[in-house]
Amino acid sequence: MGEFFKKAFEDMKKSARAQHEVDKANFAAVKAESKAQWEEAKAMGDPQKRKAMMQEERDKQIEEAKKRTAEAQARIDAVKGNEE
């Protein structure tokens, strides 16, 4: 009976250590995300950085729209190619 409890407590100890590692990793991730949000908010106060960030976002949206247009055109061409 004593060995059972000894093994059970040892397993709990290992489990607690593993969970602590998970908690530390999650805490570090949240801390980094928080700092990133702070830096982004701080950058939005600088007009030049804000303009650059917004232009970058617009450029991404334009590229995505062009990609979707090309895919749609390919589908149209495929359908028209099958009709002829």
N, CA, C and O atoms as a GROMACS GRO file, in nm:
protein
  336
    1MET      N    1   0.082  -0.119   0.000
    1MET     CA    2   0.000   0.000   0.000
    1MET      C    3   0.087   0.125   0.000
    1MET      O    4   0.052   0.224  -0.064
    2GLY      N    5   0.197   0.122   0.070
    2GLY     CA    6   0.287   0.237   0.078
    2GLY      C    7   0.348   0.270  -0.058
    2GLY      O    8   0.366   0.387  -0.091
    3GLU      N    9   0.380   0.167  -0.135
    3GLU     CA   10   0.437   0.189  -0.269
    3GLU      C   11   0.336   0.256  -0.361
    3GLU      O   12   0.371   0.340  -0.444
    4PHE      N   13   0.209   0.217  -0.345
    4PHE     CA   14   0.103   0.277  -0.427
    4PHE      C   15   0.098   0.429  -0.406
    4PHE      O   16   0.097   0.506  -0.503
    5PHE      N   17   0.096   0.471  -0.279
    5PHE     CA   18   0.090   0.613  -0.250
    5PHE      C   19   0.217   0.685  -0.292
    5PHE      O   20   0.213   0.798  -0.341
    6LYS      N   21   0.330   0.619  -0.273
    6LYS     CA   22   0.457   0.678  -0.314
    6LYS      C   23   0.458   0.705  -0.464
    6LYS      O   24   0.499   0.812  -0.509
    7LYS      N   25   0.412   0.606  -0.542
    7LYS     CA   26   0.406   0.622  -0.687
    7LYS      C   27   0.302   0.728  -0.727
    7LYS      O   28   0.326   0.808  -0.817
    8ALA      N   29   0.189   0.728  -0.658
    8ALA     CA   30   0.084   0.824  -0.689
    8ALA      C   31   0.133   0.968  -0.664
    8ALA      O   32   0.110   1.056  -0.747
    9PHE      N   33   0.200   0.990  -0.552
    9PHE     CA   34   0.251   1.124  -0.523
    9PHE      C   35   0.362   1.164  -0.620
    9PHE      O   36   0.374   1.281  -0.657
   10GLU      N   37   0.442   1.068  -0.660
   10GLU     CA   38   0.548   1.096  -0.757
   10GLU      C   39   0.486   1.137  -0.891
   10GLU      O   40   0.534   1.230  -0.956
   11ASP      N   41   0.380   1.068  -0.932
   11ASP     CA   42   0.310   1.103  -1.055
   11ASP      C   43   0.248   1.243  -1.046
   11ASP      O   44   0.253   1.320  -1.142
   12MET      N   45   0.190   1.274  -0.930
   12MET     CA   46   0.131   1.408  -0.912
   12MET      C   47   0.240   1.516  -0.920
   12MET      O   48   0.217   1.623  -0.976
   13LYS      N   49   0.355   1.487  -0.863
   13LYS     CA   50   0.466   1.581  -0.864
   13LYS      C   51   0.512   1.608  -1.008
   13LYS      O   52   0.534   1.722  -1.046
   14LYS      N   53   0.526   1.500  -1.087
   14LYS     CA   54   0.566   1.515  -1.227
   14LYS      C   55   0.461   1.593  -1.305
   14LYS      O   56   0.494   1.679  -1.388
   15SER      N   57   0.337   1.564  -1.280
   15SER     CA   58   0.227   1.632  -1.348
   15SER      C   59   0.226   1.781  -1.314
   15SER      O   60   0.206   1.865  -1.401
   16ALA      N   61   0.248   1.813  -1.187
   16ALA     CA   62   0.251   1.953  -1.144
   16ALA      C   63   0.367   2.028  -1.210
   16ALA      O   64   0.351   2.142  -1.252
   17ARG      N   65   0.482   1.963  -1.220
   17ARG     CA   66   0.597   2.026  -1.287
   17ARG      C   67   0.567   2.052  -1.434
   17ARG      O   68   0.599   2.159  -1.487
   18ALA      N   69   0.505   1.954  -1.501
   18ALA     CA   70   0.472   1.970  -1.643
   18ALA      C   71   0.371   2.083  -1.662
   18ALA      O   72   0.384   2.163  -1.755
   19GLN      N   73   0.271   2.089  -1.574
   19GLN     CA   74   0.172   2.196  -1.584
   19GLN      C   75   0.235   2.331  -1.558
   19GLN      O   76   0.197   2.430  -1.620
   20HIS      N   77   0.331   2.336  -1.468
   20HIS     CA   78   0.402   2.461  -1.439
   20HIS      C   79   0.477   2.509  -1.564
   20HIS      O   80   0.479   2.629  -1.592
   21GLU      N   81   0.537   2.417  -1.637
   21GLU     CA   82   0.606   2.453  -1.761
   21GLU      C   83   0.507   2.509  -1.863
   21GLU      O   84   0.537   2.606  -1.932
   22VAL      N   85   0.390   2.447  -1.873
   22VAL     CA   86   0.287   2.496  -1.964
   22VAL      C   87   0.243   2.636  -1.921
   22VAL      O   88   0.230   2.725  -2.006
   23ASP      N   89   0.222   2.656  -1.794
   23ASP     CA   90   0.180   2.786  -1.743
   23ASP      C   91   0.285   2.894  -1.771
   23ASP      O   92   0.252   3.006  -1.809
   24LYS      N   93   0.413   2.859  -1.752
   24LYS     CA   94   0.520   2.954  -1.779
   24LYS      C   95   0.522   2.992  -1.926
   24LYS      O   96   0.539   3.110  -1.959
   25ALA      N   97   0.506   2.894  -2.014
   25ALA     CA   98   0.506   2.921  -2.159
   25ALA      C   99   0.387   3.009  -2.198
   25ALA      O  100   0.402   3.102  -2.277
   26ASN      N  101   0.270   2.979  -2.143
   26ASN     CA  102   0.152   3.060  -2.172
   26ASN      C  103   0.169   3.203  -2.121
   26ASN      O  104   0.130   3.298  -2.188
   27PHE      N  105   0.226   3.218  -2.002
   27PHE     CA  106   0.249   3.350  -1.946
   27PHE      C  107   0.344   3.430  -2.034
   27PHE      O  108   0.322   3.549  -2.058
   28ALA      N  109   0.449   3.366  -2.081
   28ALA     CA  110   0.545   3.434  -2.167
   28ALA      C  111   0.479   3.478  -2.298
   28ALA      O  112   0.507   3.586  -2.350
   29ALA      N  113   0.393   3.393  -2.352
   29ALA     CA  114   0.324   3.426  -2.477
   29ALA      C  115   0.230   3.545  -2.457
   29ALA      O  116   0.227   3.637  -2.539
   30VAL      N  117   0.155   3.545  -2.350
   30VAL     CA  118   0.063   3.656  -2.322
   30VAL      C  119   0.141   3.784  -2.299
   30VAL      O  120   0.101   3.891  -2.344
   31LYS      N  121   0.252   3.774  -2.228
   31LYS     CA  122   0.335   3.891  -2.202
   31LYS      C  123   0.389   3.949  -2.334
   31LYS      O  124   0.388   4.071  -2.352
   32ALA      N  125   0.435   3.863  -2.423
   32ALA     CA  126   0.487   3.909  -2.553
   32ALA      C  127   0.377   3.972  -2.638
   32ALA      O  128   0.398   4.074  -2.702
   33GLU      N  129   0.259   3.910  -2.638
   33GLU     CA  130   0.147   3.965  -2.713
   33GLU      C  131   0.107   4.102  -2.659
   33GLU      O  132   0.077   4.194  -2.736
   34SER      N  133   0.107   4.114  -2.528
   34SER     CA  134   0.072   4.242  -2.465
   34SER      C  135   0.173   4.349  -2.504
   34SER      O  136   0.134   4.462  -2.536
   35LYS      N  137   0.300   4.316  -2.502
   35LYS     CA  138   0.403   4.412  -2.540
   35LYS      C  139   0.388   4.451  -2.686
   35LYS      O  140   0.405   4.568  -2.721
   36ALA      N  141   0.356   4.354  -2.772
   36ALA     CA  142   0.337   4.384  -2.914
   36ALA      C  143   0.220   4.480  -2.934
   36ALA      O  144   0.228   4.574  -3.013
   37GLN      N  145   0.111   4.456  -2.862
   37GLN     CA  146  -0.004   4.545  -2.872
   37GLN      C  147   0.032   4.685  -2.824
   37GLN      O  148  -0.009   4.784  -2.884
   38TRP      N  149   0.109   4.694  -2.717
   38TRP     CA  150   0.151   4.823  -2.665
   38TRP      C  151   0.236   4.897  -2.767
   38TRP      O  152   0.216   5.016  -2.792
   39GLU      N  153   0.331   4.826  -2.827
   39GLU     CA  154   0.418   4.888  -2.926
   39GLU      C  155   0.340   4.933  -3.049
   39GLU      O  156   0.367   5.040  -3.105
   40GLU      N  157   0.242   4.853  -3.091
   40GLU     CA  158   0.158   4.893  -3.204
   40GLU      C  159   0.076   5.017  -3.170
   40GLU      O  160   0.063   5.108  -3.252
   41ALA      N  161   0.022   5.021  -3.050
   41ALA     CA  162  -0.057   5.138  -3.008
   41ALA      C  163   0.032   5.261  -3.001
   41ALA      O  164  -0.008   5.370  -3.039
   42LYS      N  165   0.153   5.242  -2.951
   42LYS     CA  166   0.247   5.353  -2.942
   42LYS      C  167   0.284   5.403  -3.082
   42LYS      O  168   0.296   5.524  -3.105
   43ALA      N  169   0.302   5.309  -3.175
   43ALA     CA  170   0.338   5.346  -3.312
   43ALA      C  171   0.226   5.421  -3.382
   43ALA      O  172   0.251   5.504  -3.469
   44MET      N  173   0.103   5.393  -3.344
   44MET     CA  174  -0.010   5.462  -3.406
   44MET      C  175  -0.011   5.611  -3.370
   44MET      O  176  -0.076   5.691  -3.437
   45GLY      N  177   0.060   5.648  -3.265
   45GLY     CA  178   0.070   5.788  -3.227
   45GLY      C  179   0.162   5.866  -3.320
   45GLY      O  180   0.150   5.988  -3.331
   46ASP      N  181   0.253   5.798  -3.386
   46ASP     CA  182   0.345   5.862  -3.480
   46ASP      C  183   0.280   5.861  -3.618
   46ASP      O  184   0.258   5.754  -3.674
   47PRO      N  185   0.248   5.977  -3.674
   47PRO     CA  186   0.177   5.983  -3.802
   47PRO      C  187   0.248   5.910  -3.916
   47PRO      O  188   0.182   5.846  -3.998
   48GLN      N  189   0.380   5.919  -3.921
   48GLN     CA  190   0.453   5.853  -4.030
   48GLN      C  191   0.442   5.700  -4.020
   48GLN      O  192   0.419   5.633  -4.120
   49LYS      N  193   0.458   5.648  -3.900
   49LYS     CA  194   0.447   5.503  -3.881
   49LYS      C  195   0.304   5.457  -3.909
   49LYS      O  196   0.282   5.352  -3.970
   50ARG      N  197   0.207   5.537  -3.863
   50ARG     CA  198   0.067   5.502  -3.884
   50ARG      C  199   0.035   5.496  -4.033
   50ARG      O  200  -0.031   5.404  -4.079
   51LYS      N  201   0.082   5.595  -4.108
   51LYS     CA  202   0.060   5.597  -4.252
   51LYS      C  203   0.124   5.476  -4.318
   51LYS      O  204   0.064   5.413  -4.406
   52ALA      N  205   0.245   5.442  -4.277
   52ALA     CA  206   0.316   5.328  -4.334
   52ALA      C  207   0.242   5.198  -4.304
   52ALA      O  208   0.228   5.112  -4.392
   53MET      N  209   0.195   5.182  -4.181
   53MET     CA  210   0.122   5.061  -4.143
   53MET      C  211  -0.008   5.050  -4.222
   53MET      O  212  -0.045   4.942  -4.268
   54MET      N  213  -0.077   5.161  -4.236
   54MET     CA  214  -0.204   5.159  -4.308
   54MET      C  215  -0.180   5.130  -4.457
   54MET      O  216  -0.257   5.056  -4.518
   55GLN      N  217  -0.074   5.186  -4.514
   55GLN     CA  218  -0.043   5.160  -4.655
   55GLN      C  219  -0.008   5.013  -4.675
   55GLN      O  220  -0.047   4.952  -4.774
   56GLU      N  221   0.065   4.957  -4.581
   56GLU     CA  222   0.100   4.816  -4.589
   56GLU      C  223  -0.026   4.730  -4.586
   56GLU      O  224  -0.038   4.634  -4.662
   57GLU      N  225  -0.120   4.764  -4.499
   57GLU     CA  226  -0.246   4.690  -4.492
   57GLU      C  227  -0.324   4.703  -4.622
   57GLU      O  228  -0.381   4.605  -4.670
   58ARG      N  229  -0.327   4.822  -4.679
   58ARG     CA  230  -0.397   4.841  -4.807
   58ARG      C  231  -0.330   4.760  -4.917
   58ARG      O  232  -0.398   4.700  -5.001
   59ASP      N  233  -0.198   4.757  -4.918
   59ASP     CA  234  -0.125   4.680  -5.019
   59ASP      C  235  -0.159   4.530  -5.009
   59ASP      O  236  -0.175   4.462  -5.110
   60LYS      N  237  -0.169   4.481  -4.885
   60LYS     CA  238  -0.206   4.341  -4.865
   60LYS      C  239  -0.346   4.315  -4.920
   60LYS      O  240  -0.370   4.213  -4.986
   61GLN      N  241  -0.438   4.406  -4.893
   61GLN     CA  242  -0.575   4.389  -4.940
   61GLN      C  243  -0.581   4.392  -5.092
   61GLN      O  244  -0.656   4.315  -5.152
   62ILE      N  245  -0.503   4.479  -5.155
   62ILE     CA  246  -0.500   4.486  -5.300
   62ILE      C  247  -0.446   4.356  -5.358
   62ILE      O  248  -0.503   4.302  -5.454
   63GLU      N  249  -0.337   4.305  -5.301
   63GLU     CA  250  -0.281   4.178  -5.349
   63GLU      C  251  -0.381   4.064  -5.336
   63GLU      O  252  -0.394   3.981  -5.426
   64GLU      N  253  -0.451   4.061  -5.224
   64GLU     CA  254  -0.551   3.956  -5.202
   64GLU      C  255  -0.664   3.968  -5.304
   64GLU      O  256  -0.710   3.867  -5.356
   65ALA      N  257  -0.708   4.089  -5.331
   65ALA     CA  258  -0.815   4.110  -5.429
   65ALA      C  259  -0.770   4.069  -5.569
   65ALA      O  260  -0.846   4.008  -5.644
   66LYS      N  261  -0.646   4.100  -5.604
   66LYS     CA  262  -0.593   4.060  -5.735
   66LYS      C  263  -0.587   3.909  -5.746
   66LYS      O  264  -0.617   3.852  -5.851
   67LYS      N  265  -0.547   3.843  -5.638
   67LYS     CA  266  -0.538   3.698  -5.638
   67LYS      C  267  -0.677   3.637  -5.657
   67LYS      O  268  -0.694   3.542  -5.734
   68ARG      N  269  -0.776   3.690  -5.585
   68ARG     CA  270  -0.912   3.640  -5.598
   68ARG      C  271  -0.966   3.663  -5.739
   68ARG      O  272  -1.035   3.577  -5.794
   69THR      N  273  -0.934   3.778  -5.798
   69THR     CA  274  -0.977   3.808  -5.934
   69THR      C  275  -0.916   3.709  -6.032
   69THR      O  276  -0.985   3.660  -6.122
   70ALA      N  277  -0.788   3.681  -6.016
   70ALA     CA  278  -0.721   3.586  -6.105
   70ALA      C  279  -0.780   3.447  -6.092
   70ALA      O  280  -0.800   3.378  -6.192
   71GLU      N  281  -0.810   3.406  -5.969
   71GLU     CA  282  -0.871   3.274  -5.948
   71GLU      C  283  -1.010   3.268  -6.012
   71GLU      O  284  -1.045   3.167  -6.073
   72ALA      N  285  -1.087   3.374  -5.998
   72ALA     CA  286  -1.220   3.378  -6.058
   72ALA      C  287  -1.210   3.374  -6.210
   72ALA      O  288  -1.288   3.305  -6.275
   73GLN      N  289  -1.115   3.447  -6.265
   73GLN     CA  290  -1.097   3.447  -6.409
   73GLN      C  291  -1.058   3.309  -6.459
   73GLN      O  292  -1.103   3.266  -6.566
   74ALA      N  293  -0.975   3.239  -6.384
   74ALA     CA  294  -0.935   3.103  -6.420
   74ALA      C  295  -1.057   3.011  -6.421
   74ALA      O  296  -1.070   2.926  -6.509
   75ARG      N  297  -1.145   3.028  -6.323
   75ARG     CA  298  -1.267   2.947  -6.319
   75ARG      C  299  -1.357   2.978  -6.439
   75ARG      O  300  -1.415   2.888  -6.499
   76ILE      N  301  -1.367   3.107  -6.472
   76ILE     CA  302  -1.448   3.147  -6.588
   76ILE      C  303  -1.391   3.085  -6.715
   76ILE      O  304  -1.464   3.030  -6.796
   77ASP      N  305  -1.259   3.094  -6.731
   77ASP     CA  306  -1.194   3.039  -6.850
   77ASP      C  307  -1.214   2.888  -6.857
   77ASP      O  308  -1.234   2.832  -6.965
   78ALA      N  309  -1.209   2.821  -6.743
   78ALA     CA  310  -1.228   2.676  -6.739
   78ALA      C  311  -1.369   2.639  -6.782
   78ALA      O  312  -1.388   2.542  -6.856
   79VAL      N  313  -1.466   2.715  -6.738
   79VAL     CA  314  -1.605   2.688  -6.774
   79VAL      C  315  -1.627   2.715  -6.923
   79VAL      O  316  -1.690   2.635  -6.992
   80LYS      N  317  -1.575   2.826  -6.971
   80LYS     CA  318  -1.590   2.860  -7.112
   80LYS      C  319  -1.517   2.760  -7.200
   80LYS      O  320  -1.563   2.730  -7.310
   81GLY      N  321  -1.404   2.710  -7.154
   81GLY     CA  322  -1.329   2.611  -7.230
   81GLY      C  323  -1.406   2.480  -7.242
   81GLY      O  324  -1.394   2.410  -7.343
   82ASN      N  325  -1.486   2.446  -7.140
   82ASN     CA  326  -1.564   2.323  -7.142
   82ASN      C  327  -1.688   2.336  -7.231
   82ASN      O  328  -1.736   2.236  -7.285
   83GLU      N  329  -1.740   2.459  -7.245
   83GLU     CA  330  -1.860   2.480  -7.326
   83GLU      C  331  -1.830   2.470  -7.475
   83GLU      O  332  -1.917   2.428  -7.552
   84GLU      N  333  -1.712   2.507  -7.516
   84GLU     CA  334  -1.680   2.511  -7.659
   84GLU      C  335  -1.648   2.376  -7.714
   84GLU      O  336  -1.619   2.364  -7.833
   0.00000   0.00000   0.00000
